[in-house]
Amino acid sequence: MPSRTTRLSRLTAVTATALAAVTLSTLSAGTATAASVATWDKVAQCESTGNWSINTGNTYYGGLQILKSTWDAFGGKNYAAYPHQATKKEQILVAEKILAGQGPGAWGGCAVKAGLAYDDADPYPAAPTSKAGDFYHSTRLADGSWTAFNPLSGFDGAPFFNGSQQSIASTPDGSTQVLGTGNDGNVYHAARYSSGTWTGWQALPGFDGAAQFGAKGQAIAGMANGDAQVMAIGKNGGIFHNTRLVSGSWTGWTQVSTWDAKKIAAAPLPDGTLQVLITGNDGNVYHTIRKTDGTWQSFNAVAGTGTNTTFQANNIAIAGLPNGSTQLLATTTDNTVHHNIRNADGTWQGWAKTDGFGGAPTFAATSIAITGMPSGDTQILAVGNDGKTYHSARYNNGTWQGWWNTGMGAQKVAITGLTNGDAQMLVTRN
């Protein structure tokens, strides 16, 4: 351990008014003003053999052998009267201030030995903070209880996945397939196994040899055979289809038609067909079916309300039911939520406004999602005009549960029903 005389020449007592006059040490060429915990451990090993509570009566205290007057001048009294009475973290936090004010030479040869002058790492970096656009996941269990909304990890080790849109679908093995459009505009895929563990995000290869696929809109549907079919609106506005096979490989993108779209939604049917909704560039809602042989029906306009031959919508969603029917949600230009049913025989029930929250006559939403359940019910998720996520259900007998405020703030929502009766939600927080 260095002698008292050596320490006195290094850890000079300073006052708050004298800090500006402190001359940085020339014992080390580096100019670090912060250091990692590992480096401070090396300094402490040299100064005190790593004993953070040492007090030998030599007027220097703690693991880093800080003089009492220096401790006081750099704010140590906020933690404890003497350095050795403070925690290791508190001693390091004060040492960071001394390092910034006096330089690494304050620890003389121990600083040189530990490489203190060349380590600029923050010893206690702030925990990553979630922000608007981060993806959160929750499960509504079959008994009606909910798990908490928890953030999804991001791409390539990032603490969060931040994106502009998301979709989620379940497959018969109990897993869920998730798509996210990142802030770079490209589509990424992840999966959640039935055990609750997640795969990492992987960028989807692009169309016609491009490295990645950029999208303005996307949807995913879990098929009865274990595949997941993906619909997307490319950056050029075109409509594209892809399939993630049950083996985990991808078939690649194909452009479905010459049509363009603003919004897109997709739903699987028990017979293996895929039903797709789009909002065209004219704002009208159109419907088509992808048959099991891979061929497509033409896009047909969905009739509007009253005498209107078309239906204009800001947002759209579609869900497949066990009986072969599909249920649709759409928000009109004033954001009012409407519901419709396409029966298994191809006939339509027609659009009707959904009841509102707390007895209100209508419900307005900025994002909507719907999924079919094994029971024949549908579960619905929406972002109300207050920015909160609401849940509802339409039972198999045609009655409605009514809206329930989950309390989760969101920008956009997605939902999928599992074979065990659970429903999993994915939201982008606001």
HELIX and SHEET records of a PDB file:
HELIX    1   1 ARG A    4  ARG A   10  1                                   7    
HELIX    2   2 ALA A   16  ALA A   21  5                                   6    
HELIX    3   3 VAL A   37  SER A   48  1                                  12    
HELIX    4   4 LYS A   68  ALA A   73  1                                   6    
HELIX    5   5 GLY A   76  ASN A   78  5                                   3    
HELIX    6   6 PRO A   83  GLN A   85  5                                   3    
HELIX    7   7 LYS A   88  GLN A  102  1                                  15    
HELIX    8   8 PRO A  104  TRP A  107  5                                   4    
HELIX    9   9 GLY A  108  ALA A  114  1                                   7    
HELIX   10  10 LEU A  116  TYR A  118  5                                   3    
HELIX   11  11 PHE A  155  GLY A  157  5                                   3    
HELIX   12  12 PHE A  207  GLY A  209  5                                   3    
HELIX   13  13 PHE A  357  GLY A  359  5                                   3    
SHEET    1   A 2 TYR A  60  TYR A  61  0                                        
SHEET    2   A 2 ILE A  66  LEU A  67 -1                                        
SHEET    1   B 7 ASN A 150  PRO A 151  0                                        
SHEET    2   B 7 PHE A 135  ARG A 140 -1                                        
SHEET    3   B 7 ALA A 423  ARG A 429 -1                                        
SHEET    4   B 7 TRP A 404  GLY A 417 -1                                        
SHEET    5   B 7 LYS A 388  ARG A 394 -1                                        
SHEET    6   B 7 THR A 378  GLY A 384 -1                                        
SHEET    7   B 7 ALA A 365  GLY A 372 -1                                        
SHEET    1   C 4 GLY A 163  SER A 170  0                                        
SHEET    2   C 4 THR A 176  GLY A 182 -1                                        
SHEET    3   C 4 VAL A 187  ARG A 192 -1                                        
SHEET    4   C 4 GLN A 202  ALA A 203 -1                                        
SHEET    1   D 4 ALA A 215  GLY A 222  0                                        
SHEET    2   D 4 ALA A 228  GLY A 234 -1                                        
SHEET    3   D 4 GLY A 238  ARG A 244 -1                                        
SHEET    4   D 4 THR A 254  ASP A 260 -1                                        
SHEET    1   E 4 LYS A 263  PRO A 268  0                                        
SHEET    2   E 4 LEU A 274  THR A 279 -1                                        
SHEET    3   E 4 VAL A 285  ARG A 290 -1                                        
SHEET    4   E 4 ASN A 300  ALA A 301 -1                                        
SHEET    1   F 4 ASN A 315  GLY A 320  0                                        
SHEET    2   F 4 THR A 326  THR A 331 -1                                        
SHEET    3   F 4 VAL A 337  ARG A 342 -1                                        
SHEET    4   F 4 ALA A 352  LYS A 353 -1                                        
END                                                                             
